[in-house]
Amino acid sequence: MERVSVPKLVGERFGKAVRDVERAGLEQHAPAFTGTIGNPHYNGHCKKILSQSPPAGTKLPKGATVSIVYGVCPHAISKAHHSLRARH
């Protein structure tokens, strides 16, 4: 079976990371999303990869699954805080 290298995903935006995984011939599973539950200041526009398993460079059979955990980009919340303060 053909083996492929897991791309480096940590630090990438969610959409790009998913495309990178698919281009490598792998599947992705995102079991956790941190930072937005109940946060009224999150604007929904930026999600970055916080961790991945297995790590970048690992050789996996084509079609294997890479797990990723993603969270809110810090500026996705800070900009919302700024706009919220501007209204007061």
C-alpha positions as CSV (number, residue, x, y, z in Angstrom):
1,M,0.0,0.0,0.0
2,E,1.3,3.5,-0.9
3,R,2.4,5.5,2.1
4,V,2.2,9.3,2.3
5,S,3.7,12.0,4.6
6,V,1.4,13.8,7.0
7,P,1.6,17.6,6.3
8,K,2.4,20.2,9.0
9,L,-0.9,21.5,10.1
10,V,-0.3,23.2,13.4
11,G,-0.6,27.0,13.0
12,E,-2.5,26.7,9.7
13,R,-6.0,28.0,9.2
14,F,-8.6,25.3,9.4
15,G,-9.7,25.4,5.7
16,K,-6.1,25.3,4.4
17,A,-5.3,22.4,6.7
18,V,-8.2,20.4,5.5
19,R,-7.1,21.0,1.9
20,D,-3.5,20.0,2.7
21,V,-4.7,16.7,4.3
22,E,-6.8,15.9,1.2
23,R,-4.0,16.8,-1.2
24,A,-1.7,14.4,0.7
25,G,-4.3,11.6,0.1
26,L,-5.4,11.4,3.8
27,E,-8.6,12.0,5.7
28,Q,-9.1,14.4,8.6
29,H,-11.1,14.1,11.8
30,A,-11.6,17.2,14.0
31,P,-12.7,15.8,17.3
32,A,-12.4,19.1,19.2
33,F,-12.9,22.8,18.6
34,T,-11.9,25.1,21.5
35,G,-12.6,28.7,22.4
36,T,-16.1,29.6,21.2
37,I,-18.6,27.9,23.3
38,G,-20.6,30.6,24.9
39,N,-18.2,33.4,23.8
40,P,-20.3,36.2,22.4
41,H,-17.1,38.0,21.2
42,Y,-16.1,35.3,18.6
43,N,-16.8,36.5,15.1
44,G,-16.5,33.1,13.5
45,H,-14.0,34.0,10.9
46,C,-10.7,32.5,11.9
47,K,-9.9,29.0,13.2
48,K,-6.3,27.7,13.4
49,I,-4.9,24.2,14.1
50,L,-3.7,23.9,17.7
51,S,-2.5,20.2,17.5
52,Q,-2.4,17.2,15.2
53,S,-1.9,13.5,15.5
54,P,0.1,11.9,14.1
55,P,2.8,14.6,13.8
56,A,4.0,16.2,10.6
57,G,6.3,13.9,8.5
58,T,4.8,10.7,9.8
59,K,4.3,8.2,6.9
60,L,0.8,6.7,6.8
61,P,-1.1,4.5,4.4
62,K,-2.9,6.6,1.8
63,G,-6.5,7.1,3.1
64,A,-5.5,7.1,6.8
65,T,-7.0,9.6,9.2
66,V,-5.2,12.6,10.8
67,S,-6.8,14.0,13.9
68,I,-6.7,17.8,14.4
69,V,-7.8,20.1,17.2
70,Y,-8.5,23.6,16.2
71,G,-9.4,26.8,18.0
72,V,-10.1,30.5,17.6
73,C,-7.3,32.8,16.2
74,P,-6.6,35.4,18.9
75,H,-7.4,38.3,16.6
76,A,-10.8,36.8,15.8
77,I,-11.8,37.6,19.4
78,S,-9.7,40.7,20.0
79,K,-11.2,42.5,17.0
80,A,-14.7,41.7,18.3
81,H,-13.8,43.1,21.7
82,H,-12.5,46.3,20.0
83,S,-15.8,46.7,18.0
84,L,-17.8,46.0,21.1
85,R,-15.9,48.7,23.1
86,A,-16.5,51.2,20.2
87,R,-20.3,50.9,20.7
88,H,-20.2,51.8,24.4
